[in-house]
Amino acid sequence: MRVIAVATLRAFWRRHPDAEQPLKAWFDEATKATWTQPADIKAHYRSASILKNRRVVFNIKGNEIRLIVAIAYRLQIVYVKFVGTHAAYDAVDVHTVEPD
């Protein structure tokens, strides 16, 4: 998979240094993956939430961090839409949130 908007991840871990390694680990796994359908994600990330509009919510760092992405399965592209603390996640609409 190709991950778009890595700068969003970097900006977050600059503000939250303890999130850097877990987000880098997710990024490494995502870039090596070949997800063709939501079931492929669930097979590896059981706690991931599959939403409508090709969106997926990943729980990072023991659910302290939430990562929302949109996936173009045919193009093999993951678009980072949001990364934030659990509290910040509760304040956004997961179906419409876009990066700042």
C-alpha positions in Angstrom: 0.0 0.0 0.0 1.1 3.6 -0.6 0.4 5.9 2.3 -0.6 9.4 1.5 -0.2 12.3 4.0 2.6 10.9 6.0 3.2 14.5 7.0 0.1 14.3 9.1 1.6 11.4 11.1 4.9 13.2 11.5 3.2 16.4 12.7 1.3 14.3 15.3 4.4 12.5 16.6 6.3 15.7 16.9 3.6 16.9 19.3 3.4 13.5 21.0 6.9 11.9 20.9 5.6 8.7 22.6 3.4 8.1 19.5 6.3 8.0 17.0 7.3 4.4 17.3 3.8 3.0 17.2 2.9 5.1 14.2 6.1 4.2 12.4 5.3 0.5 13.1 1.8 0.9 11.6 3.2 2.8 8.6 5.8 0.1 8.0 3.2 -2.7 8.2 0.8 -0.7 6.0 3.4 0.0 3.3 4.2 -3.7 3.1 0.5 -4.8 3.0 -1.6 -5.6 0.0 -5.2 -5.0 1.2 -7.8 -5.8 -1.4 -10.8 -5.8 0.9 -11.7 -4.9 4.5 -11.4 -8.5 5.5 -7.7 -8.3 4.8 -7.3 -5.6 7.3 -9.4 -7.3 9.9 -7.3 -10.5 9.6 -4.3 -8.5 10.8 -5.9 -5.8 12.9 -8.8 -7.3 14.8 -9.5 -4.1 16.6 -9.8 -2.0 13.5 -13.2 -0.6 12.8 -14.4 -0.8 9.2 -16.7 2.1 8.3 -18.6 3.2 5.3 -16.9 5.2 2.5 -13.9 2.9 2.6 -12.8 4.3 5.9 -11.0 2.4 8.6 -10.2 3.3 12.2 -7.0 1.8 13.6 -6.3 1.7 17.4 -2.7 2.6 17.9 -0.6 2.4 21.1 -3.1 0.4 23.1 -6.1 2.5 21.9 -4.5 5.8 23.1 -4.3 7.0 19.5 -6.9 6.7 16.8 -5.9 6.7 13.1 -8.6 7.2 10.5 -7.8 6.4 6.9 -9.6 6.0 3.6 -8.5 3.2 1.4 -8.6 2.9 -2.4 -8.2 -0.8 -2.6 -7.8 -1.1 -6.4 -5.2 1.7 -6.4 -3.5 0.3 -3.3 -3.5 3.7 -1.6 -4.2 4.6 2.0 -5.2 8.2 2.7 -4.5 9.5 6.2 -7.6 11.5 7.3 -7.0 11.9 11.0 -4.6 11.0 13.7 -5.2 12.0 17.3 -5.7 11.1 20.9 -8.8 9.1 21.9 -10.3 12.4 23.3 -9.7 14.3 20.1 -11.2 11.4 18.1 -14.4 11.6 20.1 -14.7 15.2 18.9 -14.6 14.5 15.1 -17.0 12.9 12.7 -15.2 9.8 11.5 -17.2 9.7 8.3 -16.2 13.2 7.1 -13.0 14.3 8.9 -10.2 15.5 6.6 -6.6 16.4 7.4 -6.0 20.0 8.4 
